[in-house]
């Protein structure tokens, strides 16, 4: 009953209350972000949701859009600003996702929505994570977040589903999330400025060939219509 009916009601009520209470913070970050980023303070990206339906996730922008002389985006570490690092370390960049929760694209607790191109590299078993609504936080985020392997992330997502989605379990994850955010732990993989995409990681590990990599990337482009 909770997973099928009451979870969505709680998501709607709690995200609405959070948006009302945090509106001054959201407004301040929008203004400051527009100044620091010299333009749009929001970052939007298409992600796979429940049943792999694509939706547009919204966050506060943490990187500039600086490009090289050929028009290609500079590496993440060159575009990530001090302000962006602050947003990431405090998880404030995630606040606009409250609108995604309000609209039903996301839940407060659930598997984090990954990139569409990450999805194409997942196994059929790993893609079961899309049987439920993705979340702002989840079991993987309170058990290492970005400092665990991709396989561990996906296994935590499946454990969340397979062990039964309950109110008590979601409350426990929320309380653990507060502690993780306050500690500012595991926001990025150790030794990096920005975590590596799943497909890039598989290519680096040699678990996919260059040909398989390009094929999966094309699948992602087809899904996005680009």
N, CA and C atoms as a LAMMPS dump frame, in Angstrom:
ITEM: TIMESTEP
0
ITEM: NUMBER OF ATOMS
678
ITEM: BOX BOUNDS ff ff ff
-5.0000000000000000e+02 5.0000000000000000e+02
-5.0000000000000000e+02 5.0000000000000000e+02
-5.0000000000000000e+02 5.0000000000000000e+02
ITEM: ATOMS id mol type element x y z
1 1 1 N 0.828 -1.207 0
2 1 2 C 0 0 0
3 1 3 C 0.868 1.265 0
4 2 1 N 1.918 1.262 0.832
5 2 2 C 2.769 2.452 0.906
6 2 3 C 3.436 2.745 -0.425
7 3 1 N 4.097 1.729 -1.004
8 3 2 C 4.839 1.935 -2.251
9 3 3 C 3.928 2.329 -3.395
10 4 1 N 2.718 1.771 -3.439
11 4 2 C 1.822 2.001 -4.565
12 4 3 C 1.014 3.288 -4.448
13 5 1 N 0.681 3.693 -3.218
14 5 2 C -0.234 4.835 -3.065
15 5 3 C 0.326 5.961 -2.188
16 6 1 N 0.667 5.649 -0.944
17 6 2 C 1.004 6.698 0.015
18 6 3 C 2.35 7.359 -0.245
19 7 1 N 3.265 6.639 -0.86
20 7 2 C 4.591 7.211 -1.14
21 7 3 C 4.472 8.438 -2.036
22 8 1 N 3.65 8.367 -3.065
23 8 2 C 3.479 9.495 -3.978
24 8 3 C 2.816 10.677 -3.27
25 9 1 N 1.848 10.394 -2.405
26 9 2 C 1.178 11.465 -1.662
27 9 3 C 2.177 12.181 -0.758
28 10 1 N 3.007 11.406 -0.064
29 10 2 C 4.026 11.995 0.803
30 10 3 C 5.041 12.799 0.004
31 11 1 N 5.439 12.267 -1.149
32 11 2 C 6.379 12.987 -2.015
33 11 3 C 5.829 14.355 -2.387
34 12 1 N 4.561 14.39 -2.78
35 12 2 C 3.936 15.644 -3.208
36 12 3 C 3.856 16.631 -2.048
37 13 1 N 3.356 16.175 -0.913
38 13 2 C 3.178 17.066 0.247
39 13 3 C 4.516 17.572 0.763
40 14 1 N 5.476 16.67 0.934
41 14 2 C 6.772 17.059 1.498
42 14 3 C 7.577 17.937 0.549
43 15 1 N 7.521 17.666 -0.754
44 15 2 C 8.259 18.509 -1.703
45 15 3 C 7.628 19.896 -1.778
46 16 1 N 6.291 19.97 -1.694
47 16 2 C 5.619 21.269 -1.706
48 16 3 C 5.993 22.077 -0.469
49 17 1 N 5.981 21.433 0.695
50 17 2 C 6.365 22.115 1.932
51 17 3 C 7.818 22.566 1.875
52 18 1 N 8.685 21.703 1.366
53 18 2 C 10.108 22.041 1.271
54 18 3 C 10.333 23.233 0.35
55 19 1 N 9.616 23.275 -0.768
56 19 2 C 9.747 24.394 -1.703
57 19 3 C 9.284 25.698 -1.065
58 20 1 N 8.219 25.634 -0.269
59 20 2 C 7.718 26.827 0.405
60 20 3 C 8.712 27.308 1.462
61 21 1 N 9.228 26.389 2.257
62 21 2 C 10.154 26.748 3.338
63 21 3 C 11.497 27.218 2.785
64 22 1 N 11.958 26.558 1.743
65 22 2 C 13.283 26.855 1.187
66 22 3 C 13.257 27.873 0.053
67 23 1 N 12.11 28.478 -0.202
68 23 2 C 12.007 29.44 -1.309
69 23 3 C 13.006 30.596 -1.196
70 24 1 N 13.276 31.132 0.013
71 24 2 C 14.292 32.196 0.085
72 24 3 C 15.681 31.697 -0.327
73 25 1 N 16.014 30.457 0.051
74 25 2 C 17.311 29.882 -0.309
75 25 3 C 17.379 29.655 -1.816
76 26 1 N 16.299 29.13 -2.374
77 26 2 C 16.245 28.887 -3.818
78 26 3 C 16.375 30.194 -4.596
79 27 1 N 15.702 31.238 -4.12
80 27 2 C 15.77 32.54 -4.784
81 27 3 C 17.182 33.116 -4.707
82 28 1 N 17.799 33.024 -3.528
83 28 2 C 19.159 33.552 -3.352
84 28 3 C 20.15 32.814 -4.243
85 29 1 N 20.044 31.487 -4.293
86 29 2 C 20.96 30.696 -5.118
87 29 3 C 20.727 30.929 -6.605
88 30 1 N 19.493 31.222 -6.968
89 30 2 C 19.189 31.532 -8.365
90 30 3 C 19.857 32.841 -8.786
91 31 1 N 19.767 33.845 -7.923
92 31 2 C 20.368 35.156 -8.212
93 31 3 C 21.891 35.061 -8.244
94 32 1 N 22.458 34.443 -7.195
95 32 2 C 23.918 34.307 -7.123
96 32 3 C 24.43 33.463 -8.29
97 33 1 N 23.718 32.386 -8.598
98 33 2 C 24.121 31.517 -9.698
99 33 3 C 24.115 32.242 -11.029
100 34 1 N 23.107 33.079 -11.241
101 34 2 C 23.02 33.83 -12.493
102 34 3 C 24.202 34.783 -12.635
103 35 1 N 24.656 35.331 -11.512
104 35 2 C 25.789 36.264 -11.531
105 35 3 C 27.1 35.501 -11.772
106 36 1 N 27.304 34.429 -10.989
107 36 2 C 28.545 33.665 -11.085
108 36 3 C 28.688 32.979 -12.441
109 37 1 N 27.578 32.4 -12.916
110 37 2 C 27.616 31.671 -14.183
111 37 3 C 27.403 32.587 -15.396
112 38 1 N 27.156 33.852 -15.118
113 38 2 C 26.954 34.849 -16.172
114 38 3 C 25.839 34.433 -17.139
115 39 1 N 24.744 34.013 -16.542
116 39 2 C 23.609 33.592 -17.359
117 39 3 C 22.704 32.644 -16.611
118 40 1 N 22.178 31.664 -17.303
119 40 2 C 21.242 30.702 -16.734
120 40 3 C 21.865 29.951 -15.548
121 41 1 N 21.278 30.057 -14.357
122 41 2 C 21.846 29.377 -13.19
123 41 3 C 21.424 27.919 -13.08
124 42 1 N 20.547 27.475 -13.978
125 42 2 C 20.023 26.117 -13.902
126 42 3 C 20.657 25.205 -14.95
127 43 1 N 20.8 23.952 -14.56
128 43 2 C 21.308 22.915 -15.449
129 43 3 C 20.206 21.877 -15.631
130 44 1 N 19.834 21.612 -16.859
131 44 2 C 18.81 20.608 -17.126
132 44 3 C 19.396 19.496 -17.983
133 45 1 N 18.916 18.306 -17.748
134 45 2 C 19.439 17.159 -18.491
135 45 3 C 18.382 16.061 -18.522
136 46 1 N 18.267 15.399 -19.657
137 46 2 C 17.296 14.327 -19.785
138 46 3 C 17.813 13.065 -19.109
139 47 1 N 16.955 12.483 -18.291
140 47 2 C 17.305 11.275 -17.54
141 47 3 C 16.186 10.24 -17.666
142 48 1 N 16.504 8.962 -17.534
143 48 2 C 15.471 7.93 -17.555
144 48 3 C 14.776 7.819 -16.202
145 49 1 N 13.444 7.846 -16.221
146 49 2 C 12.677 7.707 -14.994
147 49 3 C 12.042 6.34 -14.896
148 50 1 N 10.911 6.278 -14.22
149 50 2 C 10.21 5.012 -14.062
150 50 3 C 9.799 4.483 -15.437
151 51 1 N 9.972 3.161 -15.623
152 51 2 C 9.678 2.5 -16.897
153 51 3 C 10.535 3.08 -18.022
154 52 1 N 11.655 3.714 -17.645
155 52 2 C 12.618 4.293 -18.588
156 52 3 C 12.006 5.404 -19.441
157 53 1 N 10.999 6.055 -18.885
158 53 2 C 10.423 7.229 -19.537
159 53 3 C 11.345 8.418 -19.287
160 54 1 N 11.739 9.097 -20.351
161 54 2 C 12.699 10.198 -20.235
162 54 3 C 12.029 11.458 -19.686
163 55 1 N 12.673 12.088 -18.704
164 55 2 C 12.203 13.36 -18.166
165 55 3 C 13.38 14.325 -18.063
166 56 1 N 13.072 15.585 -17.836
167 56 2 C 14.117 16.606 -17.758
168 56 3 C 14.4 16.928 -16.29
169 57 1 N 15.566 16.523 -15.828
170 57 2 C 15.998 16.797 -14.458
171 57 3 C 16.582 18.204 -14.401
172 58 1 N 16.32 18.907 -13.292
173 58 2 C 16.831 20.273 -13.152
174 58 3 C 17.646 20.398 -11.875
175 59 1 N 18.824 21.028 -11.989
176 59 2 C 19.719 21.26 -10.859
177 59 3 C 20.268 22.679 -10.977
178 60 1 N 20.953 23.128 -9.949
179 60 2 C 21.69 24.379 -10.068
180 60 3 C 22.991 24.095 -10.814
181 61 1 N 23.351 24.975 -11.713
182 61 2 C 24.558 24.8 -12.513
183 61 3 C 25.8 24.962 -11.642
184 62 1 N 26.739 24.041 -11.811
185 62 2 C 27.99 24.102 -11.052
186 62 3 C 29.201 24.345 -11.948
187 63 1 N 29.024 24.19 -13.267
188 63 2 C 30.131 24.382 -14.205
189 63 3 C 29.77 25.419 -15.254
190 64 1 N 30.763 26.134 -15.712
191 64 2 C 30.554 27.109 -16.775
192 64 3 C 30.43 26.386 -18.119
193 65 1 N 30.141 27.138 -19.15
194 65 2 C 30.03 26.559 -20.501
195 65 3 C 31.229 26.935 -21.364
196 66 1 N 32.376 27.143 -20.734
197 66 2 C 33.569 27.553 -21.463
198 66 3 C 34.014 26.479 -22.447
199 67 1 N 34.408 26.918 -23.63
200 67 2 C 34.846 25.992 -24.68
201 67 3 C 36.251 26.344 -25.158
202 68 1 N 36.855 25.408 -25.897
203 68 2 C 38.164 25.677 -26.482
204 68 3 C 37.987 26.409 -27.809
205 69 1 N 39.062 26.616 -28.529
206 69 2 C 39 27.39 -29.78
207 69 3 C 38.187 26.696 -30.863
208 70 1 N 37.977 25.367 -30.693
209 70 2 C 37.194 24.615 -31.677
210 70 3 C 35.726 24.48 -31.28
211 71 1 N 35.368 25.108 -30.163
212 71 2 C 33.978 25.065 -29.726
213 71 3 C 33.622 23.879 -28.855
214 72 1 N 34.624 23.081 -28.456
215 72 2 C 34.377 21.931 -27.588
216 72 3 C 34.463 22.348 -26.129
217 73 1 N 33.585 21.79 -25.295
218 73 2 C 33.605 22.118 -23.873
219 73 3 C 34.942 21.733 -23.257
220 74 1 N 35.449 22.603 -22.381
221 74 2 C 36.69 22.306 -21.683
222 74 3 C 36.445 21.172 -20.685
223 75 1 N 37.496 20.492 -20.213
224 75 2 C 37.326 19.425 -19.217
225 75 3 C 36.595 19.934 -17.977
226 76 1 N 35.912 19.019 -17.292
227 76 2 C 35.111 19.384 -16.12
228 76 3 C 35.9 20.185 -15.092
229 77 1 N 37.131 19.756 -14.82
230 77 2 C 37.915 20.416 -13.778
231 77 3 C 38.236 21.865 -14.123
232 78 1 N 38.209 22.207 -15.407
233 78 2 C 38.46 23.593 -15.814
234 78 3 C 37.185 24.433 -15.803
235 79 1 N 36.045 23.779 -15.842
236 79 2 C 34.766 24.504 -15.87
237 79 3 C 34.088 24.559 -14.507
238 80 1 N 34.534 23.706 -13.589
239 80 2 C 33.941 23.679 -12.255
240 80 3 C 34.448 24.87 -11.442
241 81 1 N 33.548 25.726 -11.005
242 81 2 C 33.917 26.936 -10.263
243 81 3 C 33.986 26.661 -8.761
244 82 1 N 34.575 27.596 -8.021
245 82 2 C 34.608 27.477 -6.557
246 82 3 C 33.184 27.466 -6.007
247 83 1 N 32.334 28.268 -6.614
248 83 2 C 30.925 28.29 -6.224
249 83 3 C 30.282 26.936 -6.508
250 84 1 N 30.622 26.361 -7.651
251 84 2 C 30.099 25.05 -8.004
252 84 3 C 30.553 23.973 -7.038
253 85 1 N 31.824 24.034 -6.63
254 85 2 C 32.338 23.075 -5.654
255 85 3 C 31.583 23.193 -4.338
256 86 1 N 31.275 24.43 -3.948
257 86 2 C 30.51 24.654 -2.718
258 86 3 C 29.121 24.043 -2.832
259 87 1 N 28.459 24.261 -3.971
260 87 2 C 27.126 23.697 -4.177
261 87 3 C 27.151 22.176 -4.104
262 88 1 N 28.153 21.578 -4.729
263 88 2 C 28.246 20.116 -4.736
264 88 3 C 28.555 19.57 -3.354
265 89 1 N 29.488 20.201 -2.652
266 89 2 C 29.891 19.691 -1.341
267 89 3 C 28.756 19.776 -0.327
268 90 1 N 27.863 20.749 -0.5
269 90 2 C 26.73 20.918 0.412
270 90 3 C 25.452 20.286 -0.129
271 91 1 N 25.526 19.78 -1.373
272 91 2 C 24.365 19.18 -2.067
273 91 3 C 23.268 20.197 -2.367
274 92 1 N 23.588 21.485 -2.291
275 92 2 C 22.587 22.516 -2.597
276 92 3 C 22.238 22.537 -4.081
277 93 1 N 23.134 22.006 -4.919
278 93 2 C 22.84 21.96 -6.354
279 93 3 C 21.649 21.063 -6.657
280 94 1 N 21.289 20.177 -5.718
281 94 2 C 20.189 19.237 -5.924
282 94 3 C 18.818 19.831 -5.598
283 95 1 N 18.774 20.985 -4.943
284 95 2 C 17.504 21.536 -4.467
285 95 3 C 16.431 21.7 -5.552
286 96 1 N 16.758 22.161 -6.768
287 96 2 C 15.711 22.308 -7.782
288 96 3 C 15.008 21.005 -8.154
289 97 1 N 15.598 19.865 -7.798
290 97 2 C 14.949 18.592 -8.077
291 97 3 C 13.658 18.428 -7.283
292 98 1 N 13.446 19.29 -6.308
293 98 2 C 12.173 19.285 -5.576
294 98 3 C 11.015 19.522 -6.538
295 99 1 N 11.254 20.292 -7.606
296 99 2 C 10.216 20.515 -8.619
297 99 3 C 9.942 19.218 -9.383
298 100 1 N 11.003 18.435 -9.652
299 100 2 C 10.819 17.138 -10.298
300 100 3 C 9.981 16.197 -9.434
301 101 1 N 10.211 16.276 -8.117
302 101 2 C 9.446 15.437 -7.195
303 101 3 C 7.99 15.883 -7.169
304 102 1 N 7.778 17.192 -7.128
305 102 2 C 6.42 17.736 -7.106
306 102 3 C 5.636 17.305 -8.341
307 103 1 N 6.306 17.274 -9.484
308 103 2 C 5.659 16.917 -10.745
309 103 3 C 5.517 15.408 -10.947
310 104 1 N 6.135 14.63 -10.07
311 104 2 C 6.012 13.184 -10.174
312 104 3 C 7.074 12.504 -10.99
313 105 1 N 8.055 13.276 -11.482
314 105 2 C 9.159 12.674 -12.238
315 105 3 C 10.073 11.869 -11.313
316 106 1 N 10.161 12.326 -10.074
317 106 2 C 11.056 11.721 -9.098
318 106 3 C 10.331 11.523 -7.779
319 107 1 N 10.965 10.756 -6.912
320 107 2 C 10.497 10.548 -5.551
321 107 3 C 11.558 11.123 -4.614
322 108 1 N 11.229 11.256 -3.348
323 108 2 C 12.24 11.727 -2.399
324 108 3 C 13.296 10.644 -2.207
325 109 1 N 12.846 9.4 -2.085
326 109 2 C 13.767 8.266 -1.903
327 109 3 C 13.574 7.271 -3.042
328 110 1 N 14.682 6.847 -3.622
329 110 2 C 14.647 5.88 -4.722
330 110 3 C 15.999 5.858 -5.403
331 111 1 N 16.201 4.984 -6.375
332 111 2 C 17.478 4.961 -7.112
333 111 3 C 17.718 6.297 -7.82
334 112 1 N 18.922 6.818 -7.716
335 112 2 C 19.234 8.085 -8.366
336 112 3 C 19.107 7.956 -9.882
337 113 1 N 18.48 8.944 -10.555
338 113 2 C 18.368 8.882 -12.019
339 113 3 C 19.725 9.111 -12.674
340 114 1 N 20.198 8.123 -13.41
341 114 2 C 21.486 8.229 -14.086
342 114 3 C 21.29 8.806 -15.492
343 115 1 N 22.38 8.947 -16.227
344 115 2 C 22.308 9.453 -17.587
345 115 3 C 21.678 8.424 -18.518
346 116 1 N 21.078 8.905 -19.594
347 116 2 C 20.511 7.99 -20.585
348 116 3 C 21.615 7.118 -21.168
349 117 1 N 22.79 7.713 -21.408
350 117 2 C 23.888 6.915 -21.969
351 117 3 C 24.395 5.891 -20.962
352 118 1 N 24.284 6.182 -19.655
353 118 2 C 24.653 5.177 -18.657
354 118 3 C 23.707 3.986 -18.747
355 119 1 N 22.434 4.265 -18.962
356 119 2 C 21.413 3.218 -19.02
357 119 3 C 21.703 2.216 -20.118
358 120 1 N 22.198 2.69 -21.255
359 120 2 C 22.438 1.779 -22.386
360 120 3 C 23.558 0.787 -22.102
361 121 1 N 24.4 1.077 -21.123
362 121 2 C 25.495 0.174 -20.762
363 121 3 C 25.094 -0.806 -19.655
364 122 1 N 23.932 -0.579 -19.041
365 122 2 C 23.484 -1.452 -17.953
366 122 3 C 23.009 -2.795 -18.494
367 123 1 N 23.141 -3.817 -17.65
368 123 2 C 22.597 -5.125 -17.991
369 123 3 C 21.079 -5.095 -17.783
370 124 1 N 20.406 -6.125 -18.278
371 124 2 C 18.953 -6.218 -18.076
372 124 3 C 18.625 -6.227 -16.589
373 125 1 N 19.435 -6.91 -15.803
374 125 2 C 19.216 -6.968 -14.361
375 125 3 C 19.386 -5.584 -13.735
376 126 1 N 20.429 -4.877 -14.122
377 126 2 C 20.667 -3.537 -13.561
378 126 3 C 19.563 -2.567 -13.952
379 127 1 N 18.984 -2.756 -15.12
380 127 2 C 17.931 -1.849 -15.579
381 127 3 C 16.607 -2.052 -14.845
382 128 1 N 16.54 -3.073 -13.986
383 128 2 C 15.36 -3.236 -13.135
384 128 3 C 15.204 -2.069 -12.166
385 129 1 N 16.28 -1.322 -11.966
386 129 2 C 16.219 -0.143 -11.1
387 129 3 C 15.202 0.869 -11.62
388 130 1 N 14.87 0.775 -12.911
389 130 2 C 13.905 1.696 -13.509
390 130 3 C 12.46 1.216 -13.362
391 131 1 N 12.265 0.153 -12.58
392 131 2 C 10.902 -0.308 -12.31
393 131 3 C 10.206 0.57 -11.283
394 132 1 N 10.984 1.427 -10.616
395 132 2 C 10.417 2.344 -9.621
396 132 3 C 10.811 3.777 -9.972
397 133 1 N 10.148 4.72 -9.343
398 133 2 C 10.444 6.139 -9.575
399 133 3 C 11.814 6.488 -8.998
400 134 1 N 12.66 7.15 -9.754
401 134 2 C 13.98 7.528 -9.238
402 134 3 C 13.863 8.543 -8.108
403 135 1 N 14.912 8.61 -7.275
404 135 2 C 14.83 9.454 -6.086
405 135 3 C 15.893 10.525 -5.975
406 136 1 N 15.612 11.476 -5.106
407 136 2 C 16.577 12.524 -4.763
408 136 3 C 17.74 11.913 -3.995
409 137 1 N 17.423 10.943 -3.155
410 137 2 C 18.434 10.196 -2.414
411 137 3 C 18.02 8.735 -2.393
412 138 1 N 18.969 7.876 -2.067
413 138 2 C 18.656 6.464 -2.071
414 138 3 C 19.637 5.664 -1.245
415 139 1 N 19.491 4.357 -1.284
416 139 2 C 20.339 3.469 -0.482
417 139 3 C 21.803 3.593 -0.868
418 140 1 N 22.081 3.767 -2.154
419 140 2 C 23.473 3.914 -2.601
420 140 3 C 24.075 5.217 -2.097
421 141 1 N 23.251 6.262 -1.981
422 141 2 C 23.757 7.578 -1.584
423 141 3 C 24.141 7.621 -0.102
424 142 1 N 23.601 6.728 0.705
425 142 2 C 23.965 6.71 2.131
426 142 3 C 24.947 5.582 2.43
427 143 1 N 25.416 4.926 1.363
428 143 2 C 26.39 3.84 1.533
429 143 3 C 27.589 4.03 0.618
430 144 1 N 28.06 5.272 0.554
431 144 2 C 29.256 5.545 -0.232
432 144 3 C 29.07 6.535 -1.359
433 145 1 N 27.822 6.748 -1.765
434 145 2 C 27.494 7.765 -2.771
435 145 3 C 28.369 7.636 -4.009
436 146 1 N 29.217 8.602 -4.269
437 146 2 C 30.064 8.582 -5.469
438 146 3 C 31.422 7.949 -5.229
439 147 1 N 31.624 7.383 -4.048
440 147 2 C 32.925 6.789 -3.733
441 147 3 C 32.862 5.275 -3.684
442 148 1 N 31.834 4.699 -4.344
443 148 2 C 31.733 3.255 -4.487
444 148 3 C 31.704 2.933 -5.979
445 149 1 N 31.863 1.673 -6.326
446 149 2 C 31.885 1.302 -7.74
447 149 3 C 30.481 1.401 -8.329
448 150 1 N 30.432 1.456 -9.643
449 150 2 C 29.137 1.497 -10.328
450 150 3 C 28.328 0.245 -10.021
451 151 1 N 28.978 -0.903 -9.99
452 151 2 C 28.268 -2.149 -9.696
453 151 3 C 27.653 -2.113 -8.31
454 152 1 N 28.385 -1.554 -7.346
455 152 2 C 27.851 -1.44 -5.988
456 152 3 C 26.65 -0.506 -5.95
457 153 1 N 26.714 0.597 -6.7
458 153 2 C 25.579 1.524 -6.764
459 153 3 C 24.33 0.797 -7.258
460 154 1 N 24.473 0.087 -8.358
461 154 2 C 23.326 -0.587 -8.953
462 154 3 C 22.789 -1.694 -8.045
463 155 1 N 23.698 -2.368 -7.329
464 155 2 C 23.255 -3.426 -6.419
465 155 3 C 22.458 -2.842 -5.257
466 156 1 N 22.898 -1.694 -4.739
467 156 2 C 22.138 -1.025 -3.677
468 156 3 C 20.75 -0.619 -4.185
469 157 1 N 20.686 -0.16 -5.435
470 157 2 C 19.393 0.218 -6.021
471 157 3 C 18.448 -0.984 -6.074
472 158 1 N 18.983 -2.123 -6.488
473 158 2 C 18.166 -3.332 -6.583
474 158 3 C 17.798 -3.852 -5.195
475 159 1 N 18.715 -3.709 -4.233
476 159 2 C 18.412 -4.116 -2.857
477 159 3 C 17.246 -3.291 -2.305
478 160 1 N 17.238 -2.002 -2.63
479 160 2 C 16.154 -1.121 -2.164
480 160 3 C 14.81 -1.625 -2.677
481 161 1 N 14.784 -2.065 -3.933
482 161 2 C 13.545 -2.561 -4.531
483 161 3 C 13.187 -3.945 -3.987
484 162 1 N 14.162 -4.848 -3.988
485 162 2 C 13.904 -6.248 -3.659
486 162 3 C 13.615 -6.483 -2.182
487 163 1 N 14.154 -5.629 -1.314
488 163 2 C 13.932 -5.81 0.126
489 163 3 C 12.593 -5.237 0.588
490 164 1 N 11.87 -4.618 -0.35
491 164 2 C 10.563 -4.06 -0.012
492 164 3 C 10.655 -2.582 0.323
493 165 1 N 9.871 -1.767 -0.371
494 165 2 C 9.876 -0.316 -0.152
495 165 3 C 8.867 0.002 0.945
496 166 1 N 9.361 0.477 2.072
497 166 2 C 8.502 0.742 3.231
498 166 3 C 8.705 2.166 3.745
499 167 1 N 7.744 2.658 4.484
500 167 2 C 7.838 3.991 5.081
501 167 3 C 9.001 4.046 6.053
502 168 1 N 9.141 3.02 6.876
503 168 2 C 10.233 2.989 7.849
504 168 3 C 11.589 2.99 7.157
505 169 1 N 11.685 2.221 6.07
506 169 2 C 12.94 2.17 5.325
507 169 3 C 13.286 3.509 4.703
508 170 1 N 12.276 4.202 4.157
509 170 2 C 12.514 5.517 3.548
510 170 3 C 12.915 6.548 4.596
511 171 1 N 12.284 6.485 5.76
512 171 2 C 12.628 7.419 6.839
513 171 3 C 14.076 7.194 7.274
514 172 1 N 14.465 5.939 7.379
515 172 2 C 15.848 5.617 7.768
516 172 3 C 16.836 6.183 6.763
517 173 1 N 16.547 6.027 5.459
518 173 2 C 17.442 6.554 4.416
519 173 3 C 17.49 8.078 4.478
520 174 1 N 16.355 8.723 4.725
521 174 2 C 16.322 10.185 4.827
522 174 3 C 17.182 10.675 5.982
523 175 1 N 17.079 10.033 7.137
524 175 2 C 17.878 10.433 8.298
525 175 3 C 19.361 10.223 8.029
526 176 1 N 19.697 9.123 7.37
527 176 2 C 21.095 8.872 7.019
528 176 3 C 21.59 9.891 6.008
529 177 1 N 20.701 10.324 5.108
530 177 2 C 21.068 11.322 4.103
531 177 3 C 21.436 12.647 4.759
532 178 1 N 20.654 13.047 5.759
533 178 2 C 20.944 14.292 6.481
534 178 3 C 22.351 14.241 7.06
535 179 1 N 22.71 13.104 7.649
536 179 2 C 24.038 12.957 8.249
537 179 3 C 25.129 13.016 7.186
538 180 1 N 24.911 12.345 6.05
539 180 2 C 25.89 12.337 4.954
540 180 3 C 26.081 13.745 4.4
541 181 1 N 24.982 14.476 4.216
542 181 2 C 25.062 15.842 3.683
543 181 3 C 25.792 16.755 4.657
544 182 1 N 25.499 16.626 5.947
545 182 2 C 26.161 17.467 6.949
546 182 3 C 27.658 17.186 7
547 183 1 N 28.03 15.936 6.781
548 183 2 C 29.458 15.584 6.771
549 183 3 C 30.131 15.988 5.46
550 184 1 N 29.301 16.26 4.43
551 184 2 C 29.807 16.576 3.089
552 184 3 C 30.7 15.453 2.564
553 185 1 N 30.296 14.235 2.81
554 185 2 C 31.131 13.097 2.44
555 185 3 C 30.721 12.474 1.118
556 186 1 N 31.709 11.952 0.399
557 186 2 C 31.507 11.165 -0.819
558 186 3 C 30.75 11.912 -1.916
559 187 1 N 30.869 13.254 -1.96
560 187 2 C 30.171 14.01 -3
561 187 3 C 30.791 13.775 -4.373
562 188 1 N 32.102 13.53 -4.403
563 188 2 C 32.781 13.162 -5.653
564 188 3 C 33.718 12.01 -5.363
565 189 1 N 34.057 11.261 -6.406
566 189 2 C 34.993 10.149 -6.223
567 189 3 C 36.355 10.678 -5.809
568 190 1 N 36.975 10.006 -4.867
569 190 2 C 38.274 10.43 -4.346
570 190 3 C 39.284 10.588 -5.472
571 191 1 N 39.939 11.759 -5.491
572 191 2 C 40.958 12.022 -6.498
573 191 3 C 40.433 12.611 -7.79
574 192 1 N 39.112 12.89 -7.837
575 192 2 C 38.518 13.454 -9.044
576 192 3 C 37.719 14.703 -8.693
577 193 1 N 37.408 15.483 -9.728
578 193 2 C 36.547 16.642 -9.566
579 193 3 C 35.111 16.307 -9.954
580 194 1 N 34.944 15.342 -10.833
581 194 2 C 33.631 14.953 -11.338
582 194 3 C 33.662 13.469 -11.681
583 195 1 N 32.656 12.732 -11.243
584 195 2 C 32.665 11.287 -11.422
585 195 3 C 32.616 10.917 -12.904
586 196 1 N 33.174 9.753 -13.23
587 196 2 C 33.22 9.267 -14.606
588 196 3 C 31.905 8.587 -14.961
589 197 1 N 31.41 8.826 -16.194
590 197 2 C 30.196 8.162 -16.665
591 197 3 C 30.409 6.654 -16.677
592 198 1 N 29.301 5.903 -16.55
593 198 2 C 29.374 4.447 -16.476
594 198 3 C 30.041 3.851 -17.721
595 199 1 N 29.629 4.321 -18.896
596 199 2 C 30.205 3.799 -20.136
597 199 3 C 31.688 4.073 -20.245
598 200 1 N 32.109 5.295 -19.867
599 200 2 C 33.531 5.643 -19.908
600 200 3 C 34.32 4.773 -18.938
601 201 1 N 33.704 4.511 -17.78
602 201 2 C 34.363 3.665 -16.776
603 201 3 C 34.532 2.245 -17.298
604 202 1 N 33.484 1.711 -17.975
605 202 2 C 33.562 0.358 -18.533
606 202 3 C 34.629 0.284 -19.622
607 203 1 N 34.717 1.327 -20.429
608 203 2 C 35.735 1.366 -21.481
609 203 3 C 37.127 1.391 -20.869
610 204 1 N 37.282 2.174 -19.826
611 204 2 C 38.579 2.274 -19.147
612 204 3 C 38.962 0.941 -18.512
613 205 1 N 37.947 0.23 -17.966
614 205 2 C 38.202 -1.05 -17.313
615 205 3 C 38.378 -2.19 -18.313
616 206 1 N 38.039 -1.917 -19.575
617 206 2 C 38.184 -2.937 -20.604
618 206 3 C 37.042 -3.936 -20.637
619 207 1 N 35.911 -3.598 -20.017
620 207 2 C 34.763 -4.507 -20.016
621 207 3 C 33.893 -4.331 -21.252
622 208 1 N 34.145 -3.27 -22.024
623 208 2 C 33.516 -3.114 -23.337
624 208 3 C 34.603 -2.712 -24.329
625 209 1 N 34.422 -3.088 -25.573
626 209 2 C 35.372 -2.705 -26.612
627 209 3 C 35.021 -1.303 -27.115
628 210 1 N 35.919 -0.716 -27.866
629 210 2 C 35.666 0.602 -28.444
630 210 3 C 34.455 0.557 -29.365
631 211 1 N 34.294 -0.553 -30.084
632 211 2 C 33.15 -0.696 -30.993
633 211 3 C 31.839 -0.79 -30.219
634 212 1 N 31.844 -1.571 -29.126
635 212 2 C 30.65 -1.699 -28.285
636 212 3 C 30.306 -0.367 -27.632
637 213 1 N 31.35 0.359 -27.246
638 213 2 C 31.153 1.674 -26.627
639 213 3 C 30.445 2.621 -27.591
640 214 1 N 30.923 2.684 -28.812
641 214 2 C 30.325 3.577 -29.805
642 214 3 C 28.888 3.158 -30.126
643 215 1 N 28.636 1.858 -30.147
644 215 2 C 27.293 1.347 -30.424
645 215 3 C 26.318 1.774 -29.323
646 216 1 N 26.748 1.65 -28.063
647 216 2 C 25.899 2.026 -26.938
648 216 3 C 25.664 3.538 -26.923
649 217 1 N 26.685 4.304 -27.242
650 217 2 C 26.547 5.761 -27.268
651 217 3 C 25.557 6.18 -28.351
652 218 1 N 25.566 5.479 -29.471
653 218 2 C 24.613 5.769 -30.543
654 218 3 C 23.194 5.412 -30.106
655 219 1 N 23.054 4.327 -29.358
656 219 2 C 21.744 3.961 -28.826
657 219 3 C 21.182 5.075 -27.953
658 220 1 N 22.056 5.664 -27.133
659 220 2 C 21.634 6.766 -26.268
660 220 3 C 21.186 7.971 -27.089
661 221 1 N 21.932 8.281 -28.142
662 221 2 C 21.572 9.406 -29.005
663 221 3 C 20.221 9.158 -29.679
664 222 1 N 19.988 7.902 -30.074
665 222 2 C 18.698 7.555 -30.709
666 222 3 C 17.553 7.737 -29.725
667 223 1 N 17.781 7.341 -28.476
668 223 2 C 16.731 7.484 -27.456
669 223 3 C 16.414 8.951 -27.188
670 224 1 N 17.449 9.788 -27.29
671 224 2 C 17.274 11.219 -27.049
672 224 3 C 16.866 11.978 -28.299
673 225 1 N 16.893 11.293 -29.433
674 225 2 C 16.511 11.935 -30.675
675 225 3 C 17.503 12.941 -31.163
676 226 1 N 18.799 12.667 -30.934
677 226 2 C 19.842 13.598 -31.404
678 226 3 C 20.771 12.891 -32.379
